[in-house]
Each structure stands twice: as C-alpha cells, then as structure tokens.
C-alpha cells in the first residue's frame, strides 16, 4: 500500500492520458498491494508507478507517495 507524504492519506486517483478509452480497475490483493487492471493487462503497482500516475485525493499531492504497511495486531 502507499501513503501520501504530504497529508498521510492512502486514497488516490490515477491520471491517464486524456484520450484513453480503455477500462481501468484498481483493487488490492491478499498482500494489500495495489493491483491495476487495464483492458487485459494486470500488474502490481510499485512506487515508481504511483509517483508517475497517482494523485492524492485528499491534498492533490503529486509525486508524494511512499510505501506504507499497516502494522498487524497480534491475535487478529
């Protein structure tokens, strides 16, 4: 998962080419990684991808992403 360094939000939107007509679906896998599916291609987003194509929904920050892993609580 990723977190905005500016505001701490994990909520983002992707910025794609204005003329792009394909379908884009974003989900998370069992490891809580961001999975992007566009047309028939699926990939796990990395930090470089996020800093190139993702904008923070909270503060509109660009190129402000860092890896973020939630801590697991024992017994859960």
Biopython code that builds the backbone (N, CA, C, O; Angstrom):
import numpy as np
from Bio.PDB.StructureBuilder import StructureBuilder

atoms = [
    (1, "UNK", "N", (0.849, -1.161, 0.000)),
    (1, "UNK", "CA", (0.000, 0.000, 0.000)),
    (1, "UNK", "C", (0.902, 1.233, 0.000)),
    (1, "UNK", "O", (2.096, 1.153, 0.286)),
    (2, "UNK", "N", (0.306, 2.355, -0.323)),
    (2, "UNK", "CA", (1.042, 3.607, -0.418)),
    (2, "UNK", "C", (0.370, 4.684, 0.417)),
    (2, "UNK", "O", (-0.843, 4.663, 0.629)),
    (3, "UNK", "N", (1.180, 5.625, 0.886)),
    (3, "UNK", "CA", (0.681, 6.722, 1.709)),
    (3, "UNK", "C", (1.279, 8.025, 1.173)),
    (3, "UNK", "O", (2.450, 8.076, 0.797)),
    (4, "UNK", "N", (0.456, 9.075, 1.145)),
    (4, "UNK", "CA", (0.912, 10.390, 0.710)),
    (4, "UNK", "C", (1.816, 10.990, 1.790)),
    (4, "UNK", "O", (1.434, 11.059, 2.959)),
    (5, "UNK", "N", (3.003, 11.418, 1.397)),
    (5, "UNK", "CA", (3.937, 12.024, 2.353)),
    (5, "UNK", "C", (3.462, 13.399, 2.812)),
    (5, "UNK", "O", (3.891, 13.881, 3.861)),
    (6, "UNK", "N", (2.582, 14.037, 2.043)),
    (6, "UNK", "CA", (2.108, 15.382, 2.378)),
    (6, "UNK", "C", (1.035, 15.365, 3.469)),
    (6, "UNK", "O", (1.099, 16.142, 4.421)),
    (7, "UNK", "N", (0.036, 14.463, 3.322)),
    (7, "UNK", "CA", (-1.096, 14.501, 4.252)),
    (7, "UNK", "C", (-1.354, 13.179, 4.974)),
    (7, "UNK", "O", (-2.155, 13.138, 5.908)),
    (8, "UNK", "N", (-0.688, 12.095, 4.558)),
    (8, "UNK", "CA", (-0.863, 10.807, 5.214)),
    (8, "UNK", "C", (-2.007, 9.968, 4.673)),
    (8, "UNK", "O", (-2.246, 8.869, 5.175)),
    (9, "UNK", "N", (-2.722, 10.451, 3.664)),
    (9, "UNK", "CA", (-3.842, 9.711, 3.093)),
    (9, "UNK", "C", (-3.344, 8.529, 2.269)),
    (9, "UNK", "O", (-2.241, 8.564, 1.722)),
    (10, "UNK", "N", (-4.161, 7.487, 2.184)),
    (10, "UNK", "CA", (-3.865, 6.357, 1.320)),
    (10, "UNK", "C", (-4.810, 6.322, 0.116)),
    (10, "UNK", "O", (-4.770, 5.383, -0.679)),
    (11, "UNK", "N", (-5.644, 7.329, -0.015)),
    (11, "UNK", "CA", (-6.637, 7.407, -1.085)),
    (11, "UNK", "C", (-6.045, 8.165, -2.274)),
    (11, "UNK", "O", (-5.525, 9.269, -2.113)),
    (12, "UNK", "N", (-6.125, 7.574, -3.462)),
    (12, "UNK", "CA", (-5.514, 8.187, -4.640)),
    (12, "UNK", "C", (-6.408, 8.051, -5.855)),
    (12, "UNK", "O", (-7.368, 7.281, -5.853)),
    (13, "UNK", "N", (-6.087, 8.800, -6.886)),
    (13, "UNK", "CA", (-6.723, 8.659, -8.187)),
    (13, "UNK", "C", (-5.612, 8.600, -9.227)),
    (13, "UNK", "O", (-4.557, 9.212, -9.056)),
    (14, "UNK", "N", (-5.855, 7.860, -10.304)),
    (14, "UNK", "CA", (-4.863, 7.750, -11.360)),
    (14, "UNK", "C", (-5.114, 8.821, -12.411)),
    (14, "UNK", "O", (-6.258, 9.162, -12.711)),
    (15, "UNK", "N", (-4.030, 9.343, -12.962)),
    (15, "UNK", "CA", (-4.101, 10.324, -14.041)),
    (15, "UNK", "C", (-3.674, 9.601, -15.313)),
    (15, "UNK", "O", (-2.535, 9.146, -15.425)),
    (16, "UNK", "N", (-4.590, 9.500, -16.266)),
    (16, "UNK", "CA", (-4.295, 8.811, -17.520)),
    (16, "UNK", "C", (-4.359, 9.804, -18.669)),
    (16, "UNK", "O", (-4.824, 10.933, -18.508)),
    (17, "UNK", "N", (-3.892, 9.373, -19.818)),
    (17, "UNK", "CA", (-3.930, 10.229, -20.996)),
    (17, "UNK", "C", (-5.361, 10.657, -21.279)),
    (17, "UNK", "O", (-6.281, 9.848, -21.162)),
    (18, "UNK", "N", (-5.564, 11.924, -21.651)),
    (18, "UNK", "CA", (-6.931, 12.424, -21.882)),
    (18, "UNK", "C", (-7.742, 11.619, -22.892)),
    (18, "UNK", "O", (-8.956, 11.493, -22.728)),
    (19, "UNK", "N", (-7.118, 11.073, -23.925)),
    (19, "UNK", "CA", (-7.856, 10.336, -24.945)),
    (19, "UNK", "C", (-8.012, 8.854, -24.664)),
    (19, "UNK", "O", (-8.543, 8.126, -25.503)),
    (20, "UNK", "N", (-7.564, 8.385, -23.501)),
    (20, "UNK", "CA", (-7.611, 6.953, -23.189)),
    (20, "UNK", "C", (-9.056, 6.492, -23.056)),
    (20, "UNK", "O", (-9.828, 7.063, -22.287)),
    (21, "UNK", "N", (-9.415, 5.464, -23.804)),
    (21, "UNK", "CA", (-10.790, 4.969, -23.818)),
    (21, "UNK", "C", (-10.955, 3.625, -23.125)),
    (21, "UNK", "O", (-12.073, 3.120, -23.023)),
    (22, "UNK", "N", (-9.872, 3.041, -22.652)),
    (22, "UNK", "CA", (-9.930, 1.726, -22.030)),
    (22, "UNK", "C", (-10.509, 1.764, -20.630)),
    (22, "UNK", "O", (-10.734, 2.826, -20.050)),
    (23, "UNK", "N", (-10.741, 0.584, -20.111)),
    (23, "UNK", "CA", (-11.267, 0.405, -18.757)),
    (23, "UNK", "C", (-10.108, 0.229, -17.780)),
    (23, "UNK", "O", (-9.167, -0.511, -18.069)),
    (24, "UNK", "N", (-10.161, 0.898, -16.631)),
    (24, "UNK", "CA", (-9.140, 0.737, -15.594)),
    (24, "UNK", "C", (-9.836, 0.343, -14.299)),
    (24, "UNK", "O", (-10.762, 1.017, -13.848)),
    (25, "UNK", "N", (-9.379, -0.759, -13.708)),
    (25, "UNK", "CA", (-9.902, -1.208, -12.419)),
    (25, "UNK", "C", (-8.750, -1.289, -11.427)),
    (25, "UNK", "O", (-7.671, -1.783, -11.752)),
    (26, "UNK", "N", (-8.987, -0.802, -10.223)),
    (26, "UNK", "CA", (-7.979, -0.824, -9.167)),
    (26, "UNK", "C", (-8.521, -1.673, -8.026)),
    (26, "UNK", "O", (-9.667, -1.510, -7.605)),
    (27, "UNK", "N", (-7.686, -2.578, -7.532)),
    (27, "UNK", "CA", (-8.083, -3.428, -6.412)),
    (27, "UNK", "C", (-6.855, -3.684, -5.540)),
    (27, "UNK", "O", (-5.771, -3.167, -5.807)),
    (28, "UNK", "N", (-7.042, -4.482, -4.507)),
    (28, "UNK", "CA", (-5.944, -4.900, -3.632)),
    (28, "UNK", "C", (-5.912, -6.421, -3.607)),
    (28, "UNK", "O", (-6.957, -7.071, -3.611)),
    (29, "UNK", "N", (-4.716, -6.982, -3.581)),
    (29, "UNK", "CA", (-4.594, -8.433, -3.488)),
    (29, "UNK", "C", (-4.494, -8.864, -2.026)),
    (29, "UNK", "O", (-4.661, -8.040, -1.127)),
    (30, "UNK", "N", (-4.223, -10.146, -1.781)),
    (30, "UNK", "CA", (-4.163, -10.689, -0.420)),
    (30, "UNK", "C", (-3.045, -10.078, 0.418)),
    (30, "UNK", "O", (-3.085, -10.134, 1.647)),
    (31, "UNK", "N", (-2.051, -9.497, -0.243)),
    (31, "UNK", "CA", (-0.921, -8.875, 0.453)),
    (31, "UNK", "C", (-1.120, -7.361, 0.617)),
    (31, "UNK", "O", (-0.201, -6.646, 1.016)),
    (32, "UNK", "N", (-2.330, -6.886, 0.304)),
    (32, "UNK", "CA", (-2.702, -5.477, 0.389)),
    (32, "UNK", "C", (-1.893, -4.607, -0.583)),
    (32, "UNK", "O", (-1.672, -3.422, -0.334)),
    (33, "UNK", "N", (-1.455, -5.216, -1.692)),
    (33, "UNK", "CA", (-0.772, -4.472, -2.738)),
    (33, "UNK", "C", (-1.816, -3.907, -3.700)),
    (33, "UNK", "O", (-2.878, -4.500, -3.887)),
    (34, "UNK", "N", (-1.512, -2.763, -4.308)),
    (34, "UNK", "CA", (-2.407, -2.151, -5.274)),
    (34, "UNK", "C", (-2.253, -2.888, -6.606)),
    (34, "UNK", "O", (-1.152, -2.990, -7.147)),
    (35, "UNK", "N", (-3.374, -3.401, -7.127)),
    (35, "UNK", "CA", (-3.381, -4.118, -8.391)),
    (35, "UNK", "C", (-4.165, -3.287, -9.405)),
    (35, "UNK", "O", (-5.306, -2.902, -9.151)),
    (36, "UNK", "N", (-3.551, -3.017, -10.543)),
    (36, "UNK", "CA", (-4.172, -2.227, -11.595)),
    (36, "UNK", "C", (-4.459, -3.148, -12.775)),
    (36, "UNK", "O", (-3.573, -3.866, -13.238)),
    (37, "UNK", "N", (-5.702, -3.125, -13.260)),
    (37, "UNK", "CA", (-6.058, -3.894, -14.443)),
    (37, "UNK", "C", (-6.567, -2.925, -15.494)),
    (37, "UNK", "O", (-7.547, -2.211, -15.281)),
    (38, "UNK", "N", (-5.888, -2.910, -16.630)),
    (38, "UNK", "CA", (-6.275, -2.056, -17.730)),
    (38, "UNK", "C", (-6.455, -2.927, -18.962)),
    (38, "UNK", "O", (-5.523, -3.596, -19.409)),
    (39, "UNK", "N", (-7.661, -2.909, -19.502)),
    (39, "UNK", "CA", (-8.031, -3.813, -20.592)),
    (39, "UNK", "C", (-7.723, -5.240, -20.161)),
    (39, "UNK", "O", (-8.371, -5.730, -19.236)),
    (40, "UNK", "N", (-6.787, -5.923, -20.769)),
    (40, "UNK", "CA", (-6.490, -7.317, -20.412)),
    (40, "UNK", "C", (-5.184, -7.471, -19.648)),
    (40, "UNK", "O", (-4.780, -8.598, -19.362)),
    (41, "UNK", "N", (-4.510, -6.374, -19.309)),
    (41, "UNK", "CA", (-3.242, -6.455, -18.588)),
    (41, "UNK", "C", (-3.450, -6.133, -17.114)),
    (41, "UNK", "O", (-4.180, -5.205, -16.766)),
    (42, "UNK", "N", (-2.801, -6.908, -16.256)),
    (42, "UNK", "CA", (-2.888, -6.705, -14.814)),
    (42, "UNK", "C", (-1.477, -6.649, -14.249)),
    (42, "UNK", "O", (-0.614, -7.439, -14.634)),
    (43, "UNK", "N", (-1.243, -5.702, -13.323)),
    (43, "UNK", "CA", (0.071, -5.606, -12.692)),
    (43, "UNK", "C", (-0.068, -5.022, -11.294)),
    (43, "UNK", "O", (-1.056, -4.365, -10.966)),
    (44, "UNK", "N", (0.947, -5.279, -10.482)),
    (44, "UNK", "CA", (1.016, -4.725, -9.132)),
    (44, "UNK", "C", (1.763, -3.406, -9.229)),
    (44, "UNK", "O", (2.879, -3.355, -9.747)),
    (45, "UNK", "N", (1.151, -2.344, -8.733)),
    (45, "UNK", "CA", (1.756, -1.015, -8.792)),
    (45, "UNK", "C", (2.965, -0.944, -7.859)),
    (45, "UNK", "O", (2.930, -1.452, -6.738)),
    (46, "UNK", "N", (4.026, -0.308, -8.336)),
    (46, "UNK", "CA", (5.193, -0.073, -7.491)),
    (46, "UNK", "C", (5.306, 1.428, -7.219)),
    (46, "UNK", "O", (4.494, 2.215, -7.705)),
    (47, "UNK", "N", (6.302, 1.811, -6.453)),
    (47, "UNK", "CA", (6.452, 3.202, -6.059)),
    (47, "UNK", "C", (6.682, 4.117, -7.264)),
    (47, "UNK", "O", (6.163, 5.232, -7.295)),
    (48, "UNK", "N", (7.444, 3.665, -8.243)),
    (48, "UNK", "CA", (7.686, 4.486, -9.428)),
    (48, "UNK", "C", (6.374, 4.744, -10.185)),
    (48, "UNK", "O", (6.118, 5.865, -10.623)),
    (49, "UNK", "N", (5.552, 3.708, -10.335)),
    (49, "UNK", "CA", (4.260, 3.874, -10.996)),
    (49, "UNK", "C", (3.399, 4.891, -10.250)),
    (49, "UNK", "O", (2.824, 5.792, -10.860)),
    (50, "UNK", "N", (3.315, 4.745, -8.939)),
    (50, "UNK", "CA", (2.479, 5.661, -8.148)),
    (50, "UNK", "C", (2.951, 7.103, -8.274)),
    (50, "UNK", "O", (2.134, 8.011, -8.426)),
    (51, "UNK", "N", (4.254, 7.320, -8.212)),
    (51, "UNK", "CA", (4.762, 8.685, -8.294)),
    (51, "UNK", "C", (4.668, 9.269, -9.701)),
    (51, "UNK", "O", (4.808, 10.480, -9.871)),
    (52, "UNK", "N", (4.435, 8.434, -10.707)),
    (52, "UNK", "CA", (4.247, 8.932, -12.069)),
    (52, "UNK", "C", (2.778, 9.154, -12.409)),
    (52, "UNK", "O", (2.457, 10.075, -13.161)),
    (53, "UNK", "N", (1.873, 8.324, -11.870)),
    (53, "UNK", "CA", (0.494, 8.340, -12.341)),
    (53, "UNK", "C", (-0.580, 8.546, -11.275)),
    (53, "UNK", "O", (-1.756, 8.660, -11.618)),
    (54, "UNK", "N", (-0.216, 8.595, -10.006)),
    (54, "UNK", "CA", (-1.234, 8.723, -8.950)),
    (54, "UNK", "C", (-1.192, 10.108, -8.312)),
    (54, "UNK", "O", (-0.124, 10.680, -8.090)),
    (55, "UNK", "N", (-2.377, 10.628, -8.025)),
    (55, "UNK", "CA", (-2.549, 11.914, -7.354)),
    (55, "UNK", "C", (-3.340, 11.662, -6.074)),
    (55, "UNK", "O", (-4.308, 10.902, -6.086)),
    (56, "UNK", "N", (-2.944, 12.283, -4.984)),
    (56, "UNK", "CA", (-3.644, 12.132, -3.712)),
    (56, "UNK", "C", (-5.036, 12.740, -3.810)),
    (56, "UNK", "O", (-5.188, 13.876, -4.260)),
    (57, "UNK", "N", (-6.044, 11.996, -3.394)),
    (57, "UNK", "CA", (-7.423, 12.503, -3.423)),
    (57, "UNK", "C", (-7.660, 13.568, -2.349)),
    (57, "UNK", "O", (-8.550, 14.405, -2.499)),
    (58, "UNK", "N", (-6.884, 13.546, -1.282)),
    (58, "UNK", "CA", (-7.100, 14.489, -0.183)),
    (58, "UNK", "C", (-6.455, 15.853, -0.435)),
    (58, "UNK", "O", (-7.101, 16.888, -0.270)),
    (59, "UNK", "N", (-5.183, 15.852, -0.834)),
    (59, "UNK", "CA", (-4.457, 17.129, -0.944)),
    (59, "UNK", "C", (-3.979, 17.421, -2.367)),
    (59, "UNK", "O", (-3.298, 18.421, -2.597)),
    (60, "UNK", "N", (-4.333, 16.555, -3.324)),
    (60, "UNK", "CA", (-3.904, 16.691, -4.722)),
    (60, "UNK", "C", (-2.391, 16.645, -4.885)),
    (60, "UNK", "O", (-1.858, 17.136, -5.881)),
    (61, "UNK", "N", (-1.697, 16.059, -3.914)),
    (61, "UNK", "CA", (-0.245, 15.928, -3.996)),
    (61, "UNK", "C", (0.174, 15.026, -5.138)),
    (61, "UNK", "O", (-0.447, 13.994, -5.392)),
    (62, "UNK", "N", (1.235, 15.426, -5.827)),
    (62, "UNK", "CA", (1.787, 14.602, -6.894)),
    (62, "UNK", "C", (3.219, 14.238, -6.538)),
    (62, "UNK", "O", (3.915, 14.993, -5.858)),
    (63, "UNK", "N", (3.646, 13.080, -7.001)),
    (63, "UNK", "CA", (4.994, 12.575, -6.715)),
    (63, "UNK", "C", (5.296, 12.599, -5.217)),
    (63, "UNK", "O", (6.414, 12.898, -4.799)),
    (64, "UNK", "N", (4.277, 12.278, -4.420)),
    (64, "UNK", "CA", (4.432, 12.367, -2.967)),
    (64, "UNK", "C", (4.141, 11.041, -2.273)),
    (64, "UNK", "O", (3.777, 11.025, -1.098)),
    (65, "UNK", "N", (4.297, 9.928, -2.989)),
    (65, "UNK", "CA", (3.947, 8.638, -2.420)),
    (65, "UNK", "C", (5.145, 7.931, -1.813)),
    (65, "UNK", "O", (6.275, 8.055, -2.286)),
    (66, "UNK", "N", (4.865, 7.181, -0.744)),
    (66, "UNK", "CA", (5.857, 6.315, -0.123)),
    (66, "UNK", "C", (5.166, 5.012, 0.232)),
    (66, "UNK", "O", (3.943, 4.966, 0.360)),
    (67, "UNK", "N", (5.947, 3.954, 0.391)),
    (67, "UNK", "CA", (5.370, 2.678, 0.800)),
    (67, "UNK", "C", (4.802, 2.812, 2.206)),
    (67, "UNK", "O", (5.345, 3.530, 3.046)),
    (68, "UNK", "N", (3.691, 2.102, 2.451)),
    (68, "UNK", "CA", (3.042, 2.132, 3.752)),
    (68, "UNK", "C", (2.478, 0.747, 4.034)),
    (68, "UNK", "O", (1.648, 0.235, 3.283)),
    (69, "UNK", "N", (2.931, 0.159, 5.111)),
    (69, "UNK", "CA", (2.457, -1.167, 5.515)),
    (69, "UNK", "C", (1.833, -1.046, 6.902)),
    (69, "UNK", "O", (2.496, -0.661, 7.866)),
    (70, "UNK", "N", (0.558, -1.378, 6.983)),
    (70, "UNK", "CA", (-0.132, -1.336, 8.281)),
    (70, "UNK", "C", (0.453, -2.387, 9.202)),
    (70, "UNK", "O", (0.766, -3.497, 8.769)),
    (71, "UNK", "N", (0.599, -2.044, 10.459)),
    (71, "UNK", "CA", (1.110, -2.993, 11.441)),
    (71, "UNK", "C", (-0.002, -3.930, 11.833)),
    (71, "UNK", "O", (-1.133, -3.509, 12.077)),
    (72, "UNK", "N", (0.327, -5.200, 11.891)),
    (72, "UNK", "CA", (-0.662, -6.193, 12.312)),
    (72, "UNK", "C", (-0.667, -6.294, 13.819)),
    (72, "UNK", "O", (0.381, -6.242, 14.463)),
    (73, "UNK", "N", (-1.846, -6.439, 14.371)),
    (73, "UNK", "CA", (-2.014, -6.607, 15.804)),
    (73, "UNK", "C", (-2.056, -8.095, 16.103)),
    (73, "UNK", "O", (-2.755, -8.844, 15.422)),
    (74, "UNK", "N", (-1.318, -8.529, 17.112)),
    (74, "UNK", "CA", (-1.273, -9.942, 17.475)),
    (74, "UNK", "C", (-2.663, -10.461, 17.795)),
    (74, "UNK", "O", (-3.436, -9.806, 18.494)),
    (75, "UNK", "N", (-2.977, -11.638, 17.280)),
    (75, "UNK", "CA", (-4.269, -12.243, 17.557)),
    (75, "UNK", "C", (-5.350, -11.846, 16.585)),
    (75, "UNK", "O", (-6.494, -12.272, 16.746)),
    (76, "UNK", "N", (-5.038, -11.049, 15.585)),
    (76, "UNK", "CA", (-6.067, -10.619, 14.638)),
    (76, "UNK", "C", (-5.781, -11.173, 13.270)),
    (76, "UNK", "O", (-6.537, -10.921, 12.331)),
]
sb = StructureBuilder()
sb.init_structure("model")
sb.init_model(0)
sb.init_chain("A")
sb.init_seg("    ")
for serial, (resi, resn, name, xyz) in enumerate(atoms, 1):
    if name == "N":
        sb.init_residue(resn, " ", resi, " ")
    sb.init_atom(name, np.array(xyz, "f"), 0.0, 1.0, " ", f" {name:<3s}", serial, name[0])
structure = sb.get_structure()
